[in-house]
């Protein structure tokens, strides 16, 4: 009888150890680990645009959810696949947020893991951005990393282009976009730096020393984007562009002569209209520089 009881006790002990061992094996098999995710994305994506997926090691059927995110409402996650996507594209704005972060929970039937997500927002040049020392008003249509910015204040509200009515310079100025800097070099080399071109060149906003007097087409582009320029300038302690009535002939000096030894183009920033003026007239200057 005692032998039977001893046998039964041993059997129960073996079964108990076996059950516990199997249980521990099941838990080990269900362990999961989730990798942190760090990605970069251009600002201004589209809603539902894919960002990346949470990578997980482990077994079992997995379920994904967002525990927290900053800013709130920026992200969605597929609860089955762990794919993150854009929920609110307006929050992916570099001027407002440079990074978006989140904590993701991953779980199966028995275990839970967490993943830290960091999304770096990449700045894309946009009209009206305050960058590169000034306000972006033109972006190269072939390369959006290049463009033009204007200063946030006028460098003069009343200055002559020169003290000669129709001065001649060595070389021919252009009216085109991306020619203002070359025009300014030609003017200063021929006429000195005491007038409109020299004032523009002397500006050092943002620590840059490559500012110039804009060409007539560059000034027209400023006029076309005057609302954005004025808003950004005001937000950064600058001043609005002077938009004179249509019947006023003066405006902003360009670096473009109508012809060598001829009148100089001025642009009225209210109408984006151009007209010729004698160099001895007084007008405003707003410097421009190229970024790339």
C-alpha positions in Angstrom: 0.0 0.0 0.0 2.8 2.4 0.9 4.5 1.6 -2.3 1.4 2.5 -4.3 1.1 5.8 -2.5 4.7 6.6 -3.1 4.3 5.8 -6.8 1.3 8.0 -7.0 3.1 10.9 -5.4 6.0 10.6 -7.7 3.7 10.5 -10.7 1.8 13.7 -9.6 5.1 15.5 -9.1 6.3 14.5 -12.6 3.1 15.6 -14.2 3.2 18.9 -12.3 6.8 19.6 -13.4 5.8 18.7 -17.0 2.8 21.0 -17.0 4.8 23.9 -15.6 7.6 23.3 -18.1 5.2 23.3 -21.0 3.6 26.5 -19.8 7.0 28.2 -19.6 7.9 26.9 -23.0 4.6 28.4 -24.4 5.4 31.8 -22.8 8.9 31.7 -24.2 7.6 30.9 -27.6 5.2 33.9 -27.4 7.9 36.5 -26.4 8.0 39.5 -28.7 10.3 42.4 -29.2 9.6 45.5 -31.3 12.3 47.7 -32.9 12.2 51.4 -32.7 11.5 53.3 -35.9 13.3 56.4 -37.1 12.4 57.8 -40.5 12.4 61.1 -42.5 9.6 62.4 -44.6 9.2 65.5 -46.7 6.8 68.0 -45.3 3.3 68.4 -46.9 2.6 64.7 -47.6 -0.8 63.4 -48.5 -3.3 61.8 -46.1 -2.9 58.0 -45.9 0.6 58.2 -47.3 2.7 55.3 -46.0 5.5 56.1 -43.5 6.9 52.7 -42.6 6.1 49.6 -40.5 7.0 48.5 -37.0 9.4 45.5 -37.2 8.7 42.8 -34.6 10.4 39.5 -33.7 8.3 36.8 -32.1 5.5 34.4 -32.6 1.7 34.5 -32.4 -0.9 36.7 -33.9 0.1 40.4 -33.4 -2.0 43.4 -32.7 -0.7 47.0 -33.1 -2.0 50.2 -31.5 -0.8 53.8 -30.8 -0.4 54.5 -27.1 0.6 58.2 -27.6 1.6 60.6 -30.3 2.8 64.2 -30.6 1.2 66.1 -32.1 -2.1 64.3 -31.5 -3.9 62.9 -34.5 -0.9 62.9 -36.9 -0.6 59.2 -37.4 -2.7 56.1 -38.1 -1.5 52.5 -37.7 -2.8 49.3 -39.3 -3.7 47.1 -36.3 -2.8 43.9 -38.2 0.3 44.8 -40.2 1.8 47.6 -38.1 2.1 50.0 -41.1 2.1 53.6 -40.1 0.5 56.2 -42.3 -0.3 60.0 -42.4 -3.6 60.7 -40.6 -3.5 64.6 -40.8 -1.2 65.9 -43.5 -1.5 69.5 -42.2 0.5 68.5 -39.1 3.5 67.5 -41.3 4.5 71.2 -41.7 8.2 71.9 -41.0 7.5 75.4 -39.9 5.3 74.1 -37.1 6.8 70.7 -36.3 10.3 69.4 -37.1 9.6 66.0 -35.6 6.6 63.8 -34.9 6.9 61.1 -32.3 4.8 58.2 -31.1 4.8 55.1 -28.9 3.4 51.9 -30.4 2.1 48.9 -28.5 2.5 45.4 -30.0 0.9 42.4 -28.3 -0.1 38.8 -28.8 -2.2 36.6 -26.5 0.3 36.7 -23.7 3.0 39.4 -24.1 3.3 43.1 -25.0 6.2 45.1 -26.5 6.6 48.8 -27.3 8.2 50.7 -30.1 9.4 54.3 -30.1 8.7 56.1 -33.4 10.5 59.3 -34.5 9.6 60.9 -37.8 11.9 63.8 -38.9 10.1 66.3 -41.1 12.2 67.5 -44.0 11.8 71.2 -45.0 10.7 71.8 -48.5 11.1 75.3 -49.9 7.7 77.0 -50.3 6.6 80.5 -51.3 6.4 82.6 -48.1 8.9 80.6 -46.1 11.2 82.5 -43.9 14.5 80.9 -44.8 17.9 81.6 -46.3 18.0 85.1 -44.8 14.7 86.3 -46.1 11.3 85.4 -47.6 11.1 82.8 -50.4 9.3 84.4 -53.4 10.5 82.2 -56.3 11.4 78.6 -56.5 13.2 77.1 -59.5 10.6 75.0 -61.3 13.4 72.5 -62.3 14.9 72.2 -58.8 13.0 73.1 -55.7 16.2 73.3 -53.7 17.0 76.5 -55.5 15.3 79.9 -55.7 15.2 83.5 -54.6 14.4 85.3 -51.3 13.9 89.0 -50.6 14.8 90.9 -47.5 12.2 91.5 -44.8 12.7 95.2 -44.9 13.5 97.9 -47.5 17.1 99.0 -47.7 15.9 102.4 -48.8 12.6 104.1 -49.4 14.1 107.0 -51.4 17.4 106.6 -53.3 18.6 107.3 -56.8 19.7 104.7 -59.2 22.5 107.1 -60.2 23.1 110.8 -60.3 23.2 110.8 -64.1 19.8 110.9 -65.9 20.6 108.0 -68.3 23.9 106.5 -67.3 25.9 104.1 -69.4 27.6 101.0 -68.0 30.1 98.5 -69.3 28.0 95.5 -70.4 24.3 95.0 -70.9 21.8 94.3 -68.0 19.1 91.7 -68.4 15.4 91.7 -67.4 15.2 87.9 -66.7 14.9 86.0 -63.4 18.2 84.9 -62.0 20.1 87.8 -63.6 19.9 90.4 -60.8 23.2 89.5 -59.2 25.1 89.8 -62.5 23.3 93.1 -63.3 24.3 94.4 -59.9 27.9 93.5 -60.4 27.9 95.4 -63.8 26.3 98.5 -62.3 28.7 98.7 -59.3 31.7 98.1 -61.5 30.7 101.0 -63.8 28.9 103.5 -61.5 30.2 102.7 -58.0 28.3 101.6 -54.9 26.7 104.8 -53.6 23.3 104.3 -55.1 20.5 101.7 -55.4 22.7 98.7 -56.5 25.3 99.5 -53.8 22.7 99.7 -51.0 21.3 96.4 -52.0 24.8 94.8 -52.2 25.7 96.2 -48.8 22.8 94.5 -47.0 23.8 91.5 -44.8 20.5 90.1 -43.6 20.8 86.6 -42.2 24.5 87.0 -42.2 24.7 86.7 -46.0 26.7 89.1 -48.1 25.5 88.2 -51.6 22.4 90.3 -51.8 21.7 92.2 -54.9 19.3 94.6 -56.7 16.6 92.5 -58.4 16.0 92.4 -62.1 12.7 93.6 -63.4 11.3 90.1 -63.7 12.4 89.2 -60.2 10.6 92.3 -58.9 7.4 91.2 -60.8 7.6 87.8 -59.1 7.8 89.7 -55.8 4.7 91.6 -56.7 2.9 88.4 -57.6 3.6 87.0 -54.1 3.3 90.3 -52.2 0.7 89.0 -49.7 2.9 86.1 -48.7 6.0 88.3 -48.4 4.2 90.9 -46.3 2.7 88.3 -43.9 6.1 86.6 -43.4 7.9 89.9 -43.0 5.4 91.0 -40.4 5.8 87.8 -38.5 9.6 88.3 -38.3 9.8 91.9 -37.3 10.0 93.1 -40.9 7.9 95.6 -43.0 5.5 95.3 -45.9 6.4 96.1 -49.4 5.2 99.5 -50.5 2.3 99.0 -52.9 1.8 102.4 -54.4 -1.4 103.5 -56.3 -1.5 102.7 -60.0 -1.2 106.4 -60.8 2.1 106.7 -59.0 5.1 106.2 -61.4 7.7 105.4 -58.8 8.0 102.0 -57.1 11.0 99.8 -56.6 14.3 100.1 -58.5 15.3 97.1 -60.6 18.8 96.4 -61.9 17.5 96.3 -65.5 18.0 99.2 -67.9 15.7 99.5 -70.8 18.8 99.8 -72.9 22.4 100.7 -72.2 22.4 104.4 -71.6 18.6 104.4 -71.3 16.0 104.6 -68.6 15.8 102.1 -65.8 12.9 99.8 -65.1 10.9 100.4 -62.0 8.1 98.1 -60.8 4.9 99.1 -59.0 4.3 96.3 -56.6 0.5 97.0 -56.4 0.0 96.2 -60.1 3.2 94.3 -61.0 3.5 96.9 -63.7 6.8 98.1 -65.1 7.8 101.5 -66.4 11.0 103.3 -67.2 12.4 106.1 -65.1 15.4 108.4 -65.2 18.1 107.2 -62.9 18.1 110.5 -61.0 14.6 109.8 -59.7 14.1 108.5 -56.1 12.6 105.1 -55.5 12.7 102.2 -53.0 15.1 99.2 -52.8 14.4 95.7 -51.5 17.4 93.4 -51.8 17.2 89.8 -53.1 19.6 86.8 -52.9 19.8 83.4 -54.5 19.7 80.2 -52.4 20.7 76.7 -53.4 
